[in-house]
Amino acid sequence: MKLSLVLKAVLAAAAVVCLPGVAASGSGAGVSMVVGKLTSQPIGHYEFCKLNRAECSQRLPSAPPRKLTPERWAAIERVNTSVNARITPKRDKLIYGREEVWTYPVTEGDCEDFALLKRRELAAKGFSLSNLLLTVVRKPDGEGHAILTVRTADGDFVLDNLDPKVRRWNETGYVYVKRQSSRDTGRWLSIESRGDMLVGSVR
């Protein structure tokens, strides 16, 4: 009887798959952002939505984020690496002659363009848009920056054109300002209320 219990415990332990940066317990407690009230939409996203109304008018069902399986983690890493390799970082001012142009990049783009493309590619792989959220942060030097947050049952992770690794949101050194609502693609919620800013960022 005791041997059987020990064997079951060993097999259970062997079945636990620990993903990079993910606790074995699978609990997202303390590793997910706490969002606040409805806040202003970044001007670049507002202009993007005027040209892409269908993308910014989706009402999403309220559902808890999914478990981060090895397959889903691998997909997140592949998309992050692929987009970062394919797109050359370049400021909107140099590409378009003005700031805050949010669009899907083809060969070059600013930080928000990277985030938009990663969001679209992960959505095509079956990730819900309610868990793929454009996010505005402030870098340690005070400059505004945009990244993609992926919500999971194991916490929130960020895909960043300035970092080859996918990291937990609280391991980046950023100050989090606002992000898309998980229930409405055209609305934004505060994380830390620090006002609007330009979000172009190229290392």
N, CA, C and O of each residue as an XYZ file, in Angstrom:
812
protein
N       0.841     -1.206      0.000
C       0.000      0.000      0.000
C       0.875      1.255      0.000
O       0.666      2.180     -0.785
N       1.869      1.259      0.911
C       2.753      2.421      1.003
C       3.544      2.588     -0.280
O       3.740      3.710     -0.746
N       4.013      1.458     -0.872
C       4.784      1.513     -2.107
C       3.943      2.103     -3.241
O       4.420      2.894     -4.054
N       2.673      1.686     -3.263
C       1.772      2.194     -4.291
C       1.587      3.703     -4.176
O       1.575      4.405     -5.188
N       1.443      4.205     -2.956
C       1.278      5.638     -2.738
C       2.524      6.402     -3.144
O       2.437      7.477     -3.737
N       3.693      5.841     -2.821
C       4.952      6.481     -3.187
C       5.092      6.536     -4.699
O       5.505      7.552     -5.256
N       4.738      5.415     -5.373
C       4.837      5.367     -6.827
C       3.923      6.400     -7.476
O       4.308      7.058     -8.443
N       2.708      6.540     -6.939
C       1.781      7.526     -7.465
C       2.328      8.941     -7.303
O       2.178      9.778     -8.193
N       2.959      9.200     -6.172
C       3.523     10.529     -5.923
C       4.651     10.840     -6.895
O       4.771     11.962     -7.385
N       5.486      9.820     -7.171
C       6.608     10.007     -8.100
C       6.087     10.285     -9.502
O       6.591     11.171    -10.192
N       5.075      9.524     -9.925
C       4.514      9.716    -11.254
C       3.852     11.081    -11.390
O       3.946     11.725    -12.435
N       3.184     11.518    -10.328
C       2.535     12.826    -10.360
C       3.564     13.929    -10.491
O       3.365     14.887    -11.239
N       4.671     13.798     -9.761
C       5.724     14.810     -9.827
C       6.354     14.842    -11.212
O       6.685     15.910    -11.726
N       6.520     13.655    -11.820
C       7.133     13.578    -13.146
C       6.249     14.199    -14.205
O       6.742     14.625    -15.249
N       4.944     14.260    -13.955
C       4.009     14.789    -14.943
C       3.949     16.303    -14.955
O       3.395     16.894    -15.882
N       4.521     16.950    -13.922
C       4.487     18.410    -13.861
C       5.463     18.975    -14.874
O       6.650     18.651    -14.845
N       4.970     19.819    -15.773
C       5.821     20.454    -16.780
C       6.026     21.904    -16.371
O       5.071     22.677    -16.302
N       7.264     22.267    -16.103
C       7.566     23.641    -15.721
C       8.044     24.401    -16.953
O       9.048     24.039    -17.565
N       7.326     25.445    -17.307
C       7.708     26.276    -18.435
C       8.630     27.378    -17.946
O       8.592     27.724    -16.765
N       9.456     27.938    -18.816
C      10.342     29.030    -18.402
C       9.554     30.166    -17.785
O       8.638     30.705    -18.407
N       9.906     30.529    -16.565
C       9.268     31.658    -15.909
C       7.896     31.373    -15.353
O       7.229     32.293    -14.880
N       7.441     30.111    -15.391
C       6.112     29.779    -14.917
C       6.210     28.900    -13.687
O       6.910     27.888    -13.702
N       5.522     29.273    -12.630
C       5.566     28.493    -11.412
C       4.949     27.125    -11.641
O       3.979     26.990    -12.388
N       5.516     26.106    -10.993
C       5.020     24.750    -11.151
C       3.596     24.626    -10.652
O       2.841     23.780    -11.132
N       3.221     25.455     -9.698
C       1.878     25.402     -9.156
C       0.831     25.819    -10.173
O      -0.331     25.424    -10.075
N       1.249     26.630    -11.167
C       0.320     27.090    -12.195
C      -0.538     28.242    -11.735
O      -1.401     28.693    -12.488
N      -0.337     28.733    -10.537
C      -1.171     29.812    -10.027
C      -0.732     31.141    -10.594
O       0.461     31.441    -10.643
N      -1.706     31.950    -11.027
C      -1.393     33.272    -11.539
C      -1.451     34.326    -10.461
O      -1.278     35.509    -10.755
N      -1.691     33.936     -9.215
C      -1.824     34.896     -8.124
C      -0.556     35.714     -7.983
O       0.539     35.162     -7.884
N      -0.704     37.032     -7.975
C       0.436     37.916     -7.782
C       1.259     38.156     -9.028
O       2.180     38.973     -9.003
N       0.956     37.470    -10.118
C       1.743     37.643    -11.335
C       0.881     38.161    -12.483
O       1.284     38.082    -13.643
N      -0.280     38.680    -12.174
C      -1.150     39.279    -13.179
C      -1.357     40.750    -12.857
O      -1.438     41.128    -11.688
N      -1.441     41.576    -13.883
C      -1.674     43.006    -13.676
C      -3.043     43.226    -13.049
O      -3.987     42.470    -13.279
N      -3.120     44.273    -12.256
C      -4.403     44.701    -11.711
C      -4.786     45.972    -12.456
O      -4.143     47.010    -12.297
N      -5.831     45.889    -13.267
C      -6.243     47.045    -14.050
C      -7.267     47.866    -13.280
O      -7.941     47.365    -12.381
N      -7.368     49.140    -13.653
C      -8.278     50.041    -12.961
C      -9.454     50.437    -13.836
O     -10.081     49.600    -14.486
N      -9.735     51.729    -13.836
C     -10.910     52.251    -14.529
C     -10.638     52.490    -16.014
O      -9.498     52.451    -16.478
N     -11.711     52.733    -16.727
C     -11.629     53.111    -18.128
C     -10.772     54.363    -18.252
O     -10.918     55.297    -17.464
N      -9.879     54.386    -19.239
C      -8.993     55.528    -19.412
C      -8.902     55.904    -20.891
O      -9.527     55.273    -21.744
N      -8.128     56.925    -21.175
C      -8.029     57.425    -22.547
C      -7.334     56.428    -23.467
O      -6.412     55.720    -23.062
N      -7.787     56.390    -24.684
C      -7.204     55.564    -25.729
C      -5.983     56.285    -26.293
O      -6.069     57.478    -26.582
N      -4.858     55.609    -26.459
C      -3.700     56.272    -27.083
C      -4.095     56.833    -28.446
O      -4.846     56.196    -29.185
N      -3.597     58.017    -28.780
C      -3.991     58.681    -30.015
C      -3.672     57.825    -31.239
O      -4.430     57.803    -32.208
N      -2.532     57.115    -31.181
C      -2.168     56.258    -32.299
C      -3.154     55.116    -32.501
O      -3.466     54.751    -33.634
N      -3.642     54.554    -31.402
C      -4.620     53.476    -31.502
C      -5.963     54.021    -31.971
O      -6.680     53.351    -32.714
N      -6.304     55.225    -31.544
C      -7.535     55.871    -32.001
C      -7.520     56.036    -33.524
O      -8.505     55.730    -34.195
N      -6.402     56.520    -34.062
C      -6.287     56.701    -35.510
C      -6.297     55.346    -36.221
O      -6.891     55.205    -37.290
N      -5.638     54.356    -35.625
C      -5.639     52.997    -36.176
C      -7.065     52.463    -36.262
O      -7.440     51.833    -37.251
N      -7.856     52.718    -35.221
C      -9.229     52.218    -35.171
C     -10.131     52.881    -36.202
O     -11.082     52.264    -36.683
N      -9.842     54.126    -36.544
C     -10.638     54.796    -37.573
C     -10.468     54.102    -38.926
O     -11.382     54.106    -39.751
N      -9.302     53.512    -39.144
C      -9.022     52.817    -40.400
C      -9.338     51.329    -40.322
O      -9.459     50.660    -41.349
N      -9.471     50.814    -39.106
C      -9.699     49.383    -38.895
C     -10.842     49.191    -37.902
O     -10.665     48.604    -36.835
N     -12.004     49.692    -38.271
C     -13.145     49.720    -37.345
C     -13.537     48.336    -36.841
O     -13.895     48.176    -35.675
N     -13.469     47.341    -37.716
C     -13.873     45.989    -37.312
C     -12.973     45.443    -36.214
O     -13.423     44.680    -35.360
N     -11.706     45.831    -36.234
C     -10.773     45.330    -35.224
C     -10.984     45.979    -33.867
O     -10.612     45.413    -32.839
N     -11.572     47.153    -33.860
C     -11.681     47.915    -32.614
C     -13.098     47.991    -32.074
O     -13.379     48.782    -31.174
N     -13.986     47.180    -32.612
C     -15.374     47.211    -32.162
C     -15.847     45.829    -31.712
O     -17.042     45.535    -31.719
N     -14.897     44.994    -31.324
C     -15.254     43.634    -30.919
C     -15.534     43.578    -29.424
O     -14.714     44.009    -28.614
N     -16.691     43.049    -29.066
C     -17.039     42.814    -27.670
C     -16.718     41.364    -27.362
O     -17.233     40.461    -28.020
N     -15.888     41.136    -26.387
C     -15.380     39.800    -26.118
C     -16.037     39.204    -24.876
O     -16.290     39.921    -23.909
N     -16.314     37.912    -24.892
C     -16.944     37.287    -23.730
C     -16.013     37.296    -22.525
O     -14.795     37.192    -22.669
N     -16.588     37.418    -21.353
C     -15.810     37.389    -20.125
C     -15.470     35.942    -19.786
O     -16.354     35.144    -19.476
N     -14.207     35.619    -19.847
C     -13.767     34.257    -19.568
C     -12.373     34.299    -18.968
O     -11.565     35.143    -19.356
N     -12.074     33.417    -18.038
C     -10.728     33.398    -17.456
C      -9.699     32.996    -18.498
O     -10.015     32.207    -19.389
N      -8.475     33.512    -18.415
C      -7.441     33.134    -19.378
C      -7.101     31.656    -19.263
O      -7.288     31.036    -18.216
N      -6.604     31.111    -20.350
C      -6.318     29.684    -20.412
C      -4.981     29.329    -19.782
O      -4.103     30.176    -19.624
N      -4.849     28.065    -19.428
C      -3.605     27.527    -18.890
C      -2.494     27.640    -19.925
O      -2.728     27.463    -21.121
N      -1.299     27.930    -19.465
C      -0.159     28.063    -20.371
C       0.496     26.697    -20.552
O       1.327     26.289    -19.741
N       0.125     26.003    -21.601
C       0.685     24.688    -21.897
C       2.035     24.838    -22.593
O       2.361     25.925    -23.072
N       2.825     23.765    -22.656
C       4.098     23.844    -23.388
C       3.906     24.261    -24.843
O       4.734     24.989    -25.390
N       2.823     23.808    -25.475
C       2.567     24.152    -26.871
C       2.258     25.642    -27.023
O       2.736     26.290    -27.954
N       1.463     26.171    -26.111
C       1.112     27.591    -26.193
C       2.325     28.471    -25.878
O       2.519     29.517    -26.497
N       3.137     28.037    -24.913
C       4.363     28.772    -24.604
C       5.295     28.802    -25.814
O       5.875     29.840    -26.134
N       5.436     27.649    -26.486
C       6.302     27.577    -27.663
C       5.791     28.498    -28.764
O       6.585     29.143    -29.449
N       4.473     28.565    -28.942
C       3.896     29.452    -29.960
C       4.184     30.905    -29.631
O       4.523     31.681    -30.525
N       4.057     31.290    -28.373
C       4.338     32.660    -27.944
C       5.796     33.016    -28.236
O       6.086     34.082    -28.779
N       6.699     32.123    -27.873
C       8.121     32.388    -28.095
C       8.447     32.476    -29.590
O       9.221     33.335    -30.013
N       7.854     31.586    -30.380
C       8.134     31.599    -31.821
C       7.670     32.894    -32.463
O       8.392     33.479    -33.271
N       6.477     33.347    -32.116
C       5.964     34.588    -32.691
C       6.822     35.768    -32.265
O       7.150     36.624    -33.086
N       7.186     35.821    -30.998
C       8.007     36.931    -30.512
C       9.342     36.977    -31.250
O       9.770     38.040    -31.697
N       9.997     35.828    -31.377
C      11.295     35.756    -32.044
C      11.170     36.075    -33.529
O      11.988     36.810    -34.084
N      10.152     35.524    -34.162
C       9.972     35.710    -35.607
C       9.719     37.167    -35.965
O      10.362     37.705    -36.866
N       8.791     37.808    -35.270
C       8.472     39.208    -35.586
C       9.664     40.109    -35.292
O       9.970     41.009    -36.075
N      10.335     39.875    -34.176
C      11.505     40.699    -33.842
C      12.603     40.563    -34.893
O      13.342     41.515    -35.144
N      12.715     39.378    -35.512
C      13.752     39.147    -36.518
C      13.364     39.713    -37.877
O      14.226     40.180    -38.622
N      12.058     39.675    -38.210
C      11.604     40.080    -39.542
C      11.440     41.576    -39.715
O      11.577     42.093    -40.824
N      11.145     42.279    -38.624
C      10.845     43.704    -38.709
C      12.024     44.526    -38.190
O      12.551     44.260    -37.110
N      12.425     45.512    -38.959
C      13.510     46.405    -38.549
C      12.930     47.549    -37.718
O      12.015     48.233    -38.176
N      13.445     47.770    -36.499
C      12.931     48.876    -35.688
C      13.245     50.224    -36.328
O      14.389     50.500    -36.689
N      12.219     51.058    -36.463
C      12.409     52.397    -37.032
C      11.288     53.290    -36.537
O      10.125     52.887    -36.538
N      11.621     54.482    -36.122
C      10.626     55.396    -35.567
C       9.625     55.859    -36.622
O       9.946     55.991    -37.804
N       8.406     56.100    -36.154
C       7.353     56.581    -37.053
C       7.767     57.851    -37.783
O       7.458     58.024    -38.962
N       8.461     58.731    -37.089
C       8.872     60.007    -37.681
C       9.740     59.782    -38.914
O       9.637     60.514    -39.898
N      10.588     58.770    -38.853
C      11.479     58.489    -39.981
C      10.753     57.757    -41.105
O      11.119     57.895    -42.272
N       9.733     56.984    -40.765
C       9.001     56.229    -41.784
C       7.935     57.092    -42.447
O       7.826     57.133    -43.672
N       7.141     57.787    -41.611
C       5.961     58.501    -42.107
C       6.076     60.025    -42.025
O       5.228     60.745    -42.552
N       7.111     60.504    -41.372
C       7.264     61.946    -41.215
C       6.433     62.515    -40.080
O       6.352     63.734    -39.929
N       5.812     61.656    -39.278
C       5.029     62.095    -38.120
C       5.009     60.988    -37.071
O       5.309     59.831    -37.366
N       4.656     61.353    -35.859
C       4.632     60.401    -34.747
C       3.289     59.687    -34.662
O       2.289     60.116    -35.238
N       3.305     58.591    -33.928
C       2.084     57.883    -33.542
C       1.271     57.337    -34.707
O       0.062     57.551    -34.790
N       1.948     56.629    -35.607
C       1.259     55.916    -36.681
C       1.272     54.433    -36.316
O       2.308     53.774    -36.404
N       0.125     53.921    -35.912
C       0.008     52.512    -35.532
C      -0.495     51.727    -36.741
O      -1.553     52.031    -37.290
N       0.270     50.717    -37.149
C      -0.119     49.939    -38.324
C       0.590     48.596    -38.300
O       1.512     48.383    -37.512
N       0.153     47.687    -39.172
C       0.829     46.400    -39.290
C       2.071     46.582    -40.144
O       1.967     47.006    -41.295
N       3.236     46.273    -39.611
C       4.473     46.486    -40.365
C       4.715     45.375    -41.382
O       4.244     44.248    -41.226
N       5.458     45.724    -42.421
C       5.855     44.738    -43.426
C       7.340     44.445    -43.311
O       7.749     43.287    -43.241
N       8.149     45.507    -43.293
C       9.599     45.319    -43.166
C      10.194     46.134    -42.016
O      11.235     45.771    -41.468
N       9.530     47.236    -41.652
C      10.040     48.089    -40.583
C       8.882     48.710    -39.824
O       7.779     48.849    -40.353
N       9.149     49.085    -38.568
C       8.078     49.670    -37.778
C       8.539     50.078    -36.394
O       9.639     49.740    -35.958
N       7.673     50.812    -35.714
C       7.930     51.246    -34.346
C       7.376     50.197    -33.378
O       6.792     49.200    -33.804
N       7.559     50.427    -32.082
C       7.232     49.406    -31.083
C       5.784     48.941    -31.142
O       5.514     47.747    -31.015
N       4.844     49.874    -31.335
C       3.434     49.480    -31.363
C       3.117     48.622    -32.582
O       2.192     47.810    -32.546
N       3.878     48.796    -33.664
C       3.665     47.985    -34.861
C       4.082     46.537    -34.610
O       3.420     45.604    -35.064
N       5.170     46.362    -33.893
C       5.596     45.021    -33.484
C       4.482     44.359    -32.668
O       4.128     43.203    -32.902
N       3.936     45.111    -31.707
C       2.899     44.562    -30.827
C       1.649     44.182    -31.618
O       1.055     43.132    -31.373
N       1.249     45.030    -32.565
C       0.084     44.733    -33.388
C       0.278     43.455    -34.204
O      -0.630     42.629    -34.297
N       1.452     43.299    -34.786
C       1.710     42.133    -35.623
C       1.753     40.859    -34.778
O       1.221     39.826    -35.187
N       2.375     40.926    -33.616
C       2.419     39.751    -32.738
C       1.013     39.368    -32.284
O       0.684     38.186    -32.187
N       0.202     40.362    -32.012
C      -1.187     40.109    -31.614
C      -1.938     39.390    -32.727
O      -2.636     38.408    -32.476
N      -1.795     39.874    -33.945
C      -2.495     39.263    -35.076
C      -2.021     37.831    -35.317
O      -2.834     36.947    -35.589
N      -0.709     37.595    -35.219
C      -0.186     36.258    -35.497
C      -0.562     35.264    -34.404
O      -0.821     34.099    -34.704
N      -0.599     35.695    -33.150
C      -1.029     34.790    -32.084
C      -2.526     34.511    -32.173
O      -2.965     33.398    -31.886
N      -3.308     35.505    -32.566
C      -4.745     35.295    -32.759
C      -4.975     34.254    -33.850
O      -5.882     33.429    -33.744
N      -4.159     34.291    -34.893
C      -4.285     33.319    -35.980
C      -3.939     31.909    -35.518
O      -4.331     30.930    -36.152
N      -3.208     31.806    -34.417
C      -2.848     30.501    -33.861
C      -3.838     30.024    -32.798
O      -3.605     29.014    -32.134
N      -4.931     30.748    -32.641
C      -5.970     30.289    -31.734
C      -6.040     30.988    -30.393
O      -6.880     30.637    -29.564
N      -5.175     31.974    -30.155
C      -5.239     32.731    -28.913
C      -6.410     33.707    -28.985
O      -6.636     34.333    -30.021
N      -7.147     33.836    -27.896
C      -8.273     34.764    -27.858
C      -7.783     36.205    -27.782
O      -6.813     36.504    -27.085
N      -8.460     37.095    -28.506
C      -8.101     38.516    -28.431
C      -8.289     39.067    -27.024
O      -7.664     40.066    -26.667
N      -9.131     38.440    -26.227
C      -9.317     38.894    -24.848
C      -8.059     38.683    -24.015
O      -7.928     39.247    -22.928
N      -7.132     37.871    -24.521
C      -5.882     37.605    -23.809
C      -4.665     38.170    -24.525
O      -3.531     37.922    -24.115
N      -4.895     38.931    -25.597
C      -3.805     39.555    -26.358
C      -4.024     41.060    -26.327
O      -4.796     41.592    -27.124
N      -3.351     41.748    -25.414
C      -3.703     43.129    -25.111
C      -2.538     44.088    -25.357
O      -1.466     43.952    -24.768
N      -2.772     45.054    -26.236
C      -1.792     46.115    -26.441
C      -1.636     46.878    -25.135
O      -2.617     47.143    -24.441
N      -0.397     47.230    -24.802
C      -0.114     47.812    -23.489
C       0.886     48.946    -23.621
O       1.878     48.824    -24.339
N       0.630     50.047    -22.933
C       1.543     51.190    -22.916
C       2.279     51.214    -21.579
O       1.673     51.102    -20.513
N       3.589     51.360    -21.663
C       4.430     51.394    -20.472
C       5.369     52.595    -20.542
O       5.468     53.274    -21.565
N       6.042     52.832    -19.443
C       7.117     53.827    -19.431
C       8.423     53.103    -19.116
O       8.526     52.392    -18.116
N       9.417     53.292    -19.979
C      10.726     52.683    -19.770
C      11.458     53.360    -18.615
O      11.071     54.449    -18.192
N      12.509     52.725    -18.102
C      13.258     53.337    -16.999
C      13.777     54.738    -17.297
O      13.957     55.538    -16.379
N      14.021     55.047    -18.586
C      14.499     56.382    -18.943
C      13.354     57.384    -19.084
O      13.584     58.549    -19.409
N      12.124     56.932    -18.842
C      10.968     57.810    -18.902
C      10.250     57.839    -20.232
O       9.173     58.428    -20.335
N      10.821     57.216    -21.262
C      10.208     57.230    -22.587
C       9.029     56.272    -22.645
O       9.063     55.195    -22.050
N       7.980     56.672    -23.370
C       6.842     55.793    -23.582
C       7.179     54.664    -24.533
O       8.029     54.811    -25.412
N       6.511     53.536    -24.354
C       6.822     52.336    -25.129
C       5.563     51.479    -25.196
O       4.735     51.534    -24.287
N       5.405     50.692    -26.250
C       4.261     49.793    -26.386
C       4.735     48.355    -26.518
O       5.726     48.073    -27.191
N       4.016     47.455    -25.868
C       4.326     46.034    -25.891
C       3.015     45.271    -26.015
O       1.938     45.867    -25.974
N       3.104     43.959    -26.166
C       1.925     43.099    -26.152
C       1.901     42.297    -24.863
O       2.885     41.644    -24.514
N       0.780     42.343    -24.155
C       0.596     41.504    -22.972
C      -0.218     40.273    -23.362
O      -1.257     40.380    -24.012
N       0.269     39.110    -22.957
C      -0.482     37.868    -23.131
C      -0.946     37.412    -21.753
O      -0.134     37.079    -20.890
N      -2.261     37.403    -21.558
C      -2.846     36.940    -20.298
C      -2.953     35.414    -20.313
O      -3.414     34.830    -21.294
N      -2.525     34.772    -19.221
C      -2.669     33.328    -19.088
C      -3.100     33.022    -17.658
O      -3.052     33.891    -16.787
N      -3.517     31.792    -17.426
C      -3.869     31.367    -16.076
C      -2.647     31.315    -15.173
O      -2.775     31.212    -13.953
N      -1.466     31.386    -15.766
C      -0.214     31.367    -15.016
C       0.390     32.756    -14.879
O       1.541     32.894    -14.467
N      -0.375     33.783    -15.220
C       0.107     35.142    -15.092
C       0.188     35.852    -16.429
O      -0.108     35.275    -17.475
N       0.596     37.118    -16.380
C       0.705     37.953    -17.577
C       2.149     38.000    -18.062
O       3.080     38.189    -17.280
N       2.315     37.822    -19.380
C       3.637     37.841    -19.989
C       3.664     38.913    -21.077
O       2.635     39.241    -21.668
N       4.858     39.453    -21.331
C       4.966     40.518    -22.324
C       5.892     40.121    -23.459
O       6.921     39.476    -23.262
N       5.484     40.534    -24.668
C       6.283     40.363    -25.871
C       6.748     41.754    -26.281
O       5.938     42.661    -26.475
N       8.055     41.909    -26.409
C       8.669     43.225    -26.491
C       9.678     43.240    -27.635
O      10.489     42.322    -27.753
N       9.639     44.265    -28.474
C      10.632     44.335    -29.546
C      12.015     44.722    -29.035
O      12.994     44.618    -29.774
N      12.113     45.167    -27.783
C      13.409     45.519    -27.212
C      14.027     44.386    -26.403
O      15.089     44.560    -25.805
N      13.376     43.232    -26.379
C      13.857     42.115    -25.562
C      13.582     40.813    -26.312
O      12.437     40.558    -26.685
N      14.593     39.988    -26.540
C      14.368     38.727    -27.255
C      13.612     37.698    -26.423
O      13.063     36.742    -26.972
N      13.580     37.882    -25.113
C      12.918     36.915    -24.237
C      11.495     37.346    -23.900
O      11.211     38.537    -23.766
N      10.609     36.367    -23.766
C       9.264     36.624    -23.251
C       9.365     36.586    -21.733
O       9.835     35.602    -21.162
N       8.922     37.661    -21.077
C       9.075     37.765    -19.628
C       7.738     38.011    -18.952
O       6.778     38.475    -19.568
N       7.704     37.683    -17.656
C       6.565     38.094    -16.846
C       6.513     39.623    -16.839
O       7.548     40.287    -16.901
N       5.322     40.164    -16.767
C       5.156     41.619    -16.822
C       5.933     42.323    -15.721
O       6.428     43.430    -15.931
N       6.052     41.694    -14.533
C       6.712     42.353    -13.413
C       8.217     42.090    -13.364
O       8.863     42.358    -12.351
N       8.771     41.565    -14.455
C      10.214     41.325    -14.528
C      10.883     42.197    -15.591
O      12.012     41.927    -15.999
N      10.187     43.235    -16.034
C      10.697     44.043    -17.150
C      11.360     45.344    -16.723
O      12.166     45.889    -17.476
N      11.048     45.852    -15.549
C      11.552     47.156    -15.139
C      10.726     48.313    -15.648
O      11.090     49.468    -15.430
N       9.607     48.032    -16.331
C       8.745     49.080    -16.860
C       7.736     49.558    -15.814
O       7.393     48.832    -14.881
N       7.276     50.779    -15.991
C       6.114     51.285    -15.261
C       4.925     51.112    -16.193
O       4.930     51.622    -17.314
N       3.912     50.400    -15.735
C       2.755     50.092    -16.583
C       1.704     51.186    -16.464
O       1.311     51.568    -15.362
N       1.256     51.683    -17.603
C       0.376     52.842    -17.652
C      -1.062     52.452    -17.988
O      -1.981     52.773    -17.235
N      -1.263     51.765    -19.105
C      -2.618     51.414    -19.539
C      -2.541     50.246    -20.517
O      -1.494     49.982    -21.108
N      -3.669     49.552    -20.678
C      -3.722     48.492    -21.668
C      -5.156     48.330    -22.170
O      -6.107     48.827    -21.567
N      -5.279     47.627    -23.283
C      -6.595     47.345    -23.843
C      -7.454     46.588    -22.833
O      -6.950     45.819    -22.015
N      -8.743     46.822    -22.910
C      -9.687     46.039    -22.134
C      -9.738     44.620    -22.679
O      -9.648     44.415    -23.889
N      -9.880     43.652    -21.803
C      -9.988     42.261    -22.230
C     -11.392     41.938    -22.739
O     -11.646     40.832    -23.218
N     -12.311     42.918    -22.632
C     -13.699     42.676    -23.050
C     -14.156     43.559    -24.205
O     -15.243     43.368    -24.750
N     -13.315     44.532    -24.576
C     -13.696     45.457    -25.648
C     -12.414     45.940    -26.320
O     -11.606     46.629    -25.698
N     -12.227     45.582    -27.584
C     -10.959     45.877    -28.263
C     -10.720     47.358    -28.519
O      -9.607     47.753    -28.864
N     -11.757     48.186    -28.354
C     -11.589     49.617    -28.583
C     -11.435     50.433    -27.316
O     -11.273     51.651    -27.386
N     -11.481     49.790    -26.161
C     -11.387     50.503    -24.886
C     -10.088     50.167    -24.157
O      -9.496     49.104    -24.344
N      -9.672     51.111    -23.326
C      -8.433     50.945    -22.572
C      -8.686     51.151    -21.080
O      -9.549     51.935    -20.684
N      -7.920     50.435    -20.266
C      -8.024     50.525    -18.811
C      -6.687     50.968    -18.222
O      -5.622     50.629    -18.737
N      -6.765     51.725    -17.141
C      -5.542     52.190    -16.493
C      -4.874     51.055    -15.729
O      -5.533     50.136    -15.243
N      -3.572     51.140    -15.634
C      -2.801     50.268    -14.746
C      -2.182     51.150    -13.673
O      -2.350     50.907    -12.478
N      -1.464     52.179    -14.116
C      -1.019     53.251    -13.236
C      -1.342     54.540    -13.970
O      -0.935     54.714    -15.119
N      -2.055     55.430    -13.339
C      -2.532     56.633    -14.014
C      -1.421     57.661    -14.085
O      -1.132     58.358    -13.113
N      -0.788     57.744    -15.284
C       0.331     58.671    -15.460
C       0.171     59.516    -16.716
O       1.142     60.109    -17.185
N      -1.028     59.578    -17.262
C      -1.282     60.467    -18.397
C      -0.874     59.893    -19.730
O      -0.256     58.830    -19.799
N      -1.218     60.591    -20.779
C      -0.906     60.154    -22.137
C       0.536     60.485    -22.471
O       1.135     61.391    -21.891
N       1.083     59.731    -23.423
C       2.460     59.947    -23.839
C       2.644     59.395    -25.232
O       1.846     58.574    -25.685
N       3.688     59.835    -25.922
C       4.066     59.204    -27.173
C       4.696     57.875    -26.836
O       5.414     57.759    -25.843
N       4.432     56.860    -27.660
C       4.899     55.535    -27.270
C       5.920     54.948    -28.252
O       6.225     53.758    -28.167
N       6.447     55.736    -29.165
C       7.460     55.238    -30.056
C       8.724     54.900    -29.279
O       9.145     55.664    -28.410
N       9.337     53.749    -29.590
C      10.547     53.387    -28.886
C      11.390     52.456    -29.730
O      10.948     51.366    -30.093
N      12.601     52.883    -30.043
C      13.567     52.073    -30.767
C      14.853     52.125    -29.986
O      15.328     53.202    -29.623
N      15.419     50.964    -29.725
C      16.642     50.945    -28.949
C      17.750     51.671    -29.716
O      18.877     51.768    -29.229
